[in-house]
Amino acid sequence: MRDAFSRVVEQADKQGSYLSGEDINGLSALIADSNKRLDVVNRLTSNASAIVSNAYRALVAERPQVFNAGGACFHNRNQAACIRDLGFILRYVTYSVLAGDASVMDDRCLNGLRETYQALGTPGDAVASGIQKMKDTALGIANDSNGITKGDCSNLMSELASYFDRAAAAVV
């Protein structure tokens, strides 16, 4: 996993140049927003169980054919795996928010996930729907302005949404 600082230094080194004013301004903005990132990660982590379980319940209600007899996730073991996987994805989304980089999620969570679901006969679009449900709940929790660092969080919320979108796209 590379953080934003490592990426900027690596890129400048490859070009054999000093950090540009744009690079330094971008890193300064990241530092200024670090408390907001920590607030978001703390909120998501504190509410992880509810985010995952609510997404799972909504997914079961939306796609009962997947969870009823004959469905890909009928057995308790498969249902537990679904909940576990949603939790893994949420955890890696929080890592990505903290780092400001999706590479850890790509490398350690999403790489090969589509193929795994295909091999298990699990419909990727159902998993993607569950991820989108987590996204909706997580954005609501993260965007609540009570008790967090004040300021414009629209870019951070867009970034957070993009990590969920990236995960959903990886499974279909």
Disulfide bonds with the S-S distance in Angstrom:
none
